[in-house]
């Protein structure tokens, strides 16, 4: 297994070389959450100072397959200068936007989710934007009636108004450099 970790193209860890080493890498994934990546770089790593907090750009590859994409939440240095980075996955980018008050009716689940993504994309920089991917969750009427009036962040609205009521799974995937948000009835 070959692991490679980058920040905006700058290598942070590469299991095939001694130049970019990490003393710890832990990936924690849970359903319908952004996931967490935690890694520690020793003082000898030439790019220990490269990652910036809250800026998108962390990517972890396993055998050339992207398994995590996100941003550094915070860092912590130990007594000898090794730096531990705690990262959240790209689903958390939906925390950076709010849903303006509106009432939605006579709208499909897909149309409502597209509306939420459009709202999000209009408020954040391109590196945090999503395109609507596959939507397979349905309800008996294929109609959504929702009232959004509390200026909640977009992720909270998606979780409370869709996932908690209708079930299903949120999945973020990258395809040809485009980030897609899928809302799936079953997760493979």
C-alpha positions in Angstrom: 0.0 0.0 0.0 1.4 3.4 -1.0 0.2 6.5 0.9 0.7 10.0 -0.2 -0.4 13.2 1.5 -0.4 16.6 -0.1 -1.4 20.2 0.7 -2.3 22.1 -2.5 0.2 19.9 -4.5 3.0 20.2 -1.9 4.1 16.8 -0.6 3.7 16.3 3.2 4.0 12.5 3.3 5.1 9.9 0.8 5.5 6.3 1.9 7.9 5.7 -1.1 10.6 8.1 0.1 12.4 9.1 3.2 12.3 12.8 2.4 8.6 13.3 3.4 7.8 11.4 6.5 5.0 11.4 9.1 5.1 9.8 12.5 1.3 9.2 12.6 -1.6 9.2 10.1 -5.1 8.4 11.3 -8.2 8.6 9.1 -11.6 8.3 10.9 -14.7 8.1 8.7 -18.4 8.0 9.8 -21.6 8.0 7.9 -23.0 11.5 7.0 -20.1 13.4 8.7 -17.1 15.1 7.2 -14.6 12.6 8.6 -11.3 13.4 10.3 -7.7 13.1 9.3 -5.0 13.5 11.9 -1.3 13.4 11.1 1.9 14.4 12.7 5.0 15.7 10.8 8.4 15.6 12.4 10.6 18.7 12.5 12.7 17.1 9.8 9.9 17.2 7.3 10.8 20.1 4.9 7.1 21.0 4.4 6.0 21.1 8.0 5.0 24.7 7.7 3.1 24.4 4.4 -0.5 23.7 5.5 -2.6 26.7 6.5 -5.5 26.4 8.8 -9.0 26.5 7.4 -7.7 26.6 3.8 -8.8 23.7 1.6 -6.1 21.6 0.0 -5.3 18.5 2.1 -5.5 15.3 0.0 -4.7 11.8 1.1 -4.2 9.1 -1.6 -4.0 5.4 -1.0 -2.5 3.6 -4.1 -3.3 6.7 -6.2 -7.0 6.7 -5.1 -8.2 9.8 -3.3 -9.5 8.7 0.1 -9.7 12.1 1.9 -10.0 15.7 0.9 -10.4 18.5 3.3 -8.8 21.3 5.3 -6.7 21.7 8.5 -8.8 22.7 11.4 -6.0 23.3 13.9 -2.4 22.3 14.7 -0.6 21.4 17.9 3.2 21.3 18.4 4.8 19.0 20.9 7.7 19.9 23.1 10.3 19.0 20.5 8.5 20.7 17.6 6.7 17.9 15.9 3.4 19.3 14.5 0.1 17.4 14.7 -2.5 18.5 12.2 -6.2 17.8 12.7 -8.3 18.0 9.5 -11.9 17.9 8.6 -13.3 16.5 5.3 -14.7 18.5 2.5 -18.3 17.9 3.6 -17.6 20.4 6.3 -17.3 23.2 3.7 -21.1 23.3 3.9 -20.6 24.7 7.4 -19.2 27.9 5.8 -22.5 29.1 4.3 -26.0 29.8 5.6 -29.5 29.1 4.2 -31.4 32.3 3.8 -35.1 32.2 5.1 -37.4 30.7 2.5 -40.4 28.3 2.2 -40.0 25.5 -0.2 -42.9 23.6 -1.6 -43.9 21.7 -4.8 -40.2 20.8 -5.2 -38.5 17.5 -5.6 -35.8 16.3 -3.2 -33.2 16.8 -6.0 -34.5 20.4 -6.7 -34.4 21.3 -3.0 -30.8 19.9 -2.6 -29.8 21.8 -5.8 -31.2 25.0 -4.3 -29.2 24.5 -1.1 -26.0 23.8 -3.0 -26.6 26.9 -5.2 -27.0 29.0 -2.0 -23.8 27.5 -0.6 -21.8 28.1 -3.8 -22.9 31.7 -4.0 -21.4 32.4 -0.6 -18.0 30.5 -0.7 -14.9 30.6 -2.8 -14.5 28.1 -5.7 -12.3 25.7 -3.7 -15.3 25.0 -1.3 -18.0 24.6 -4.0 -20.0 21.5 -4.9 -21.9 20.3 -7.8 -25.0 18.2 -7.3 -24.2 14.5 -7.9 -26.5 11.5 -7.8 -29.7 11.7 -5.8 -31.5 8.4 -5.2 -33.4 9.2 -2.0 -37.2 9.6 -2.6 -40.3 10.0 -0.5 -43.9 8.9 -1.2 -44.9 12.1 -3.0 -41.5 13.1 -4.5 -42.4 16.5 -3.1 -40.6 18.6 -0.4 -42.2 21.1 1.8 -39.7 22.8 4.1 -39.5 26.1 6.0 -36.0 27.5 6.5 -36.1 30.5 8.8 -33.3 30.3 11.3 -30.2 31.1 9.2 -28.6 27.7 9.9 -25.5 26.6 8.0 -26.1 24.5 4.9 -24.9 21.2 6.3 -27.2 21.5 9.3 -30.2 22.2 7.0 -29.3 19.2 4.7 -29.0 16.9 7.7 -32.1 18.1 9.6 -34.4 18.7 6.6 -33.4 15.8 4.4 -31.2 13.1 6.0 -32.9 13.0 9.5 -36.4 13.0 7.9 -35.9 10.8 4.8 -32.8 8.8 5.7 -30.1 8.2 3.2 -26.4 9.0 3.0 -24.4 12.0 2.0 -21.2 11.2 0.0 -18.6 13.6 -1.4 -16.7 12.5 -4.4 -14.2 14.1 -6.8 -14.3 13.4 -10.5 -12.0 15.2 -12.9 -11.3 17.9 -10.4 -15.0 18.5 -9.6 -16.4 17.9 -6.1 -19.9 16.3 -6.2 -22.3 15.9 -3.3 -24.4 12.7 -3.7 -27.5 11.9 -1.6 -28.0 8.2 -1.8 -30.6 5.8 -0.5 -28.1 3.0 -0.1 -24.3 3.4 0.3 -22.1 0.8 -1.5 
